[in-house]
Amino acid sequence: MGLFDRIRGDDDPRVAFFGIDGVPYSLIAEHDEEFEHLNALAAEGAGGAIDSIVPPESSACWPSLTTGVNPGQTGVYGFQDREVGSAETYVPMGRDVQATRLWDRVQSAGRDATVLNVPVTFPPQRDVQRMVSGFLSPGVEEAAYPDELRDTLEGLEYRIDVNAKLGHDDDKTDFLEDSYETVEKRFEAFKHYIEEDDWDLFFGVFMTTDRINHFLFKHYEEDGEYSEEFLEFYRTVDQYLGELRDLLDDDVTMMVASDHGFTSLDYEVHMNEWLREEGWLTFDTDDPEELADLDSSTKAYSLIPGRFYVNLEEREANGGVPEEDYEDVRAELKAKLEALEGPDGNPVADRVVTKEDAFRGDHDDIAPDLVVIPNHGFDLKAGFKGSEAVFGTGPRNGMHSFDNASLFIEDDDASISGADLYDVAPTILSLMDVEYDRTDFDGSSLV
């Protein structure tokens, strides 16, 4: 029992959750000896592959993981969203998440939460014990609350994220060095507040794993130039998680999870270019740059990742598809997407999901009409500036997958079979003995 257990004088169970963004479960399971700490967590408790959400993109995934509800309730569908009737797009931040966060439920129960580096939490909340916002934050000075947290993190030379542009270089040396420095500072911050803080819920995310996967995953899967560097980085992350586990008191349950899986990337697919070539999308300018440049003759357009919107009258700023034609237009687009093949002859879409099947809630009025879950090997791009071809390649060789996300729970009563991302939040609350209404979540507790 640690110092703060004695100070509190209570026996309420606690949880330490560590996010490992984008880590596929198969990567861990297939390397028993190399990733000994995560595999020990699975052997002594429970571990397995879980499904992500629709769409499997971090900007939408983390709000859903931390609320236990789908984007129709969080109001966040991806890195770029918009309002009904508007051609203006915005990057969703923490204030745009409309559902109740897990740590808010913990705080409302009279317990304390320390929240570090969770994506889509900027600006930091001031109604939790302490928080430094994660991915999409401008920097530590603006992202940390209270001031003591900011001062400590700046003293540790903490950083919000890796410089992903370094991963574009053929020589990955600088990218790897930056990745190691970033994950080391994250570990030091986590260690500091696990040891020094009085918390009931510790919630911290390692984002660097996602960055490594985007630029080195194919090297790993195909035994390429940087395959050993890839595995060595994961050995380091596994070691850090083992050290953090050793710091936890007996009343703490450790959980580790990723927000989506990962796969090798063969082709980028420029979906708005495909729609243009198919005669479904036109612009009212010769030099288009944004959604507002769509002509009203457009029948559909795309936003990342793989979200498709019928250009519906009244709903869309330049809408031209009458309401009575909506179902026919959407059905035709769905069939075309299901039939689309890549240069290798493989279908681009694993499946095409309608908004009714994927989203429900008070904020589903701007939900995409269709979402493509791509087959492994394809990354669906959007943009309105145009591209030379529908299929191409870029600096990334790894991409998100809906399947094969990771979940580890230090509880041998946990059952992970058939679980998905929505189950994480109610599981944490159950482990902490925090009461909740089961109807508040799209998932359910795994313990």
N, C-alpha and C positions, 0 to 999 in steps of 0.2 A: 504494500500500500504506500502510495506516494505522499508527499508533503500536503498537497491540496486536498487529498481525501481526508486527512486528519483535520484540516481547517474546516472543511464543509461539515464533517460529522454526519454525512448521510450515506446511504447504501444504494442510491440510484444508479442503475447501470449506465455506462457511457459507451460511445462509439467513436472510433477514429476511422474516417473514410479517406482513402487515397485514390484519386482518379489517375489513370494512366491513359491519356487520350489516344484513341485509335489503335490500341493494342489488340491483335486478334488472339483468341484463346488458343488456337492451334499452335501458334508460335511458342507459347509457354509450355503447353502440354507435350510438345514434341522434343523438348530439351530438358528432360528431367534433371540431369546432373548439372547442367550449366546454369539453370535458373532455379536453384535449390530452394530459395526462400518462398517464392510464389508457389512452387509445387508442394512445399511442405505445408503451406497454408491450405491448399486444396486437400492434401492427404489427411491433415488433422481436423479440418472442418469440412468445407465444401467448395468445389470449383467447377466451372463449366462454361460452355459457350451460351450466350444469350443473343436474342435479336435486338437490333437497334430500333429506330423509329422511321417513319416516312415524313420527310426525306432524311437519310442518314448523313446529316451535315452538322458539324459541331455547333454552329450558331443556333440551330434548332434543337439539337440533342441535349445540350446541357440545361437549358430551361426546362425541358421535359423530364430529365433525370432528377433535377432538384425540386420539382413540383409534383411529379408522379402523374402528370396529365399530358394530353396530346396538344399539338400546336393550335388546334381549334380553341383551346382554353388558354394556352400561354400567349397566343397572339403573335408568336414568332415562328416564321416558316423557313428562314434562311438568312444569308448575309445581306440580302437586299429585299426589302419589303415596301409596300405602298398602301395607301388608303383607298377605299372605294371612291370611284369617280375622279381620282387624281392620277396624273402622269408623273408626279414627283415621287422619287424613291428615296429611301433612307436606310441607314445601317442600324438595325435594332440594337439597343443597349439595355442595361439592366432595368431602367425605368419603363421599358416597353413590355416587360414580362408581366402579364396581367394576372397570373395565378399565384397562389400562396407558396412561397419558398419553404422548403423543409426546415431551414434554420429559423424562420419566423414562427413556425409551429413550436419549435423547441423553446424559443425565447418566451412565447406566450404561455408555455407550461411552467415558467419560472426557472428555466435552466439556461445555461450560457453556451454560446456557440462562437468558435473561432473559425473564420472562413478565409482561406488563402488561395488566391489565383484561380478562381472559378471563372471560366469564360462567360461573357455576357452578364456581368454584374457591375459594370461601371454606370454611374458613379457609386462609390462604396456606400452601403447603408450605414446609418447612424443609430439604428435601433438593434444592432447586434453588438456583442462584446468587442469584436475587432474584425476588420475585413480589409484585405487588399484585393482589388478587382483583378481579373485576369485578362485573357486575350481580348483585344480591341480597346484596351485602356491606353491612354496617352503616355503614362509614365508613373513611377512610384509616387512622386510628390502629389499628384492629383488623385491617385488610385487608393491611397492608404488612409484608414481611419482607425483609431485616433492618431494624434500627432506622434505619440510614443511609438506606435507601430511604424509609421513612416521613418522616424529617426533610426529605429533599429534596423529596418530593411536597407536603408541607405548606407548604414554602417557596415552591413554585410555585402554591399555592392550587388544587392538583389536586382534582378531584371524581370520584366513582365514576360518577355518572349524572346525567342531566337531571332536573329536576323535571317529570315528565310531567303532573302535574295542571294545570300552566299551559297545556297544550295543549287543555284542555277549554273554555277561554274562546273566545268568538267572535272577539275581538280577539287575534291571535296575536303581538302585539308583544313581550310579556314572555316568552313561550315561545321565540320566535326569539332574543331577547337571551340567555336562559339557555342555549340550544343552542349559540350561538356561543362563549360563555364556556367551556362544557364541552369543546367540540371543540378550542378553542385550547389549553387547559391539557393536554389529552391529547397534542396535537402537541408541545408544549414538553417534556413528559416523555419522549416517544418520542425526540425529537431529542437530549435530554440524554444518554440512556443508549445511543443509537447511537454518539454521539461519545465518551463517557467510559468506557464499559463494555468489558470483555473478554468477548465472547460468541461462541459458535458458532451458536446459534439465538436469534434475536430474534423474539418472538411477541407482538404487540400488537393490540388490537381497538378500533376506533372503533365505539361502540354508538349514538352520537347519530343516525346515519343512519336507524336503525330508528325512532327517536322522531319524527324529521321526517316519515318516510313515513306513520306512523300518523295523523298529524293534517293533512298537507298533500298526500297523494298524489293525491287526487281533484282538488284545485286544479290540480295539474300536468297530469293527463290530460285535464281538461275546460277548461283555460285559465281557471281560476277566479281569485278575488280574490288569492290568494297564490302564483300560478304562478311569477311572476318571483322572488319570495323563495325559493321552493323551489329553482329552478335556481341562484340565487346561492349558496345554501348548498352545493350540490354543486360549484360552481366552487371554493369555498374548500377543500373536502375534497380535490378533485383537485389543487389547488395544493399543499396540504400533502403529499400523496403524492409529488408531483414533487420537492419539496424534500427529502423523506426519501430518495428514490432517489438524488439527487445526493450525499448524504452517504455512501453505501455504497461500500466498497472493491471492487476488481475481483474479489476472490475470493468475493463475496457474490451469491447469486441472490435476487432479490426476487420474492415471491409476494403476491397480493392476492386475497381471496375473501370472498364473503358466505355466510351459512348458509342462506338461503332467498331466494325472490324476493318480489315485492310486487305488489299489484293494488288497484284502487279497491274500496271497500266500499259496498254498497247496503243490505244488511239484516244485522242481528244475528239469529241463530236460537237461541232458548232451548230447547235440546233436552230438558231434564228437564220443562219445561212441556209440550212436545209429547208426550213419553212419558206424562205424567199425563193429558193430554186423550185419548190413544189407549187409556187403560186399562192401560198397562204399568207404571206407577209409582204407588204410594200411600205415604202417610206414616202413622205411628202417633201423630201429634200434629197439632193444628190450627195450630201455629206452627213449622213445620220450619225448621231452620237448618243441619243437617249430615247427612253420610252416615249417621250412627247413627240418624237419625229415620226411615229407610226401614222400611216394614212388610214382613213376610216374604212378603206376597202380591205384592210387586213382582217383575216379570219381568226388568227391565233398568233401568239408570241410566247417566248420562253424566258424564264428567269432561272438562274442556277439555284439548286442543282436539279435539273430535270423536271422543273415545274412548268406546266403549260396552262395558259389562260386563253379561253375563247374571248375574242374582242367584242364583248357583249354590249349592246346599246344600253345607255344609262349607267351601267356599272363601270364601264371603261371610259376614260377621258375622251378618247377618239373612237368610241365603240361604233361598229357598223353592222354587227350581226343581230338581227331581230330576235326577241325573246322566243318567238314561236319556232325559230330555226335552231335554237341552242342544242337540243338533244341530238338532232341529226348531225350537226357540225361536230359536236364532241365525239359522237360514235364513229364518225368517219376519221377524225384525227386519231382516235385510239387505235383503230384498225391499221392506219398507216404507220404509227409508231411500233405496233407489234410486228409489222412486216419488215421494218427497217433492218438492213444487214450491213455489217462492216466490210471493209476491204478483204477481210479473211473469210467472209461468208458466214460468220456467226451472227446471230441476232443481237442487236444492240440492247434490246430490252429483255430483262428477265421476266418482268411483268409491268403492266401499266395499271395504276391504281386510281380509281375515281375519288373525288373529294368526299363523297358520301361514305365510302369505305374507310377512309383514312382519318377524317377530321370531324369533330363534333364539339360544340361548345358555344359560349357567348361571343367568341371572336373568330368564328369560321366564315364570316361574310366575305372575307378577302382571300379565302383559301384557294389554291390553284385548282383548276377544274380536273386536271390529270397530273399525276406524278409518275415518272418513269424510274423504276428501280433498275439500274443497268446491270447487264451481265458483267462478270469479272472481265477486266481488260478494257472497259470503256469508261470515260469520264465525260459527262454531258456539260458543255459550256453554253453560255448565252452571250450577252453583249449585243450592242446595237451598231457598232462601228463597222461591222462586216468583216469577213475573212475570205481568204482566197479559195478555200475549199472546205467542204463539210468535215472531212476527216483529216487529221493532222497529228503532230506530236509536239510536245513542249519539254520544258526542263524536268518535269516530274515523271517518275516511273512507278509510282505507287498511288493508289486511290482508295477511298472509303468503300466499305461494303456494308450492306444491311445485316448480313449474317456474321456470325463468328466474333461478336464482341465478347469481352471477358467479364466474369464475375467470380470473386473469391470472398467467402464468408468464414470467419473464424468461429464457426458454430456447427457442431456435428449433427445438429437437428435440422439444419437448413436443407432444402431441396431445390435445386436449381434447374432441373429438367423442365423445359418448356417455358422458361422465364424470358422476360424482355426488360427493356430499360425502365418501363413504368413501374416495375416491382421494387426498384431500389429504394425509393423514398418511404413507402409504407414498411418495408423491411427494417430500415434504420429506426423508424419510430417504434416499431414493435420491440426491437432489441433494447431501446431506451425506456420502455414502459411508458411512453407518451401516448395518451389516448387520442383517438381520431375516429372519424366516421368513415367506414369503408367505402361509402359512395363518393367520397371526396377524391378518389383516385381511379385511374384507368387500370392500375395494376393492383396486386395484393401482396401481403407479406409472405416471404419465403421461409419464415420460421414460425 
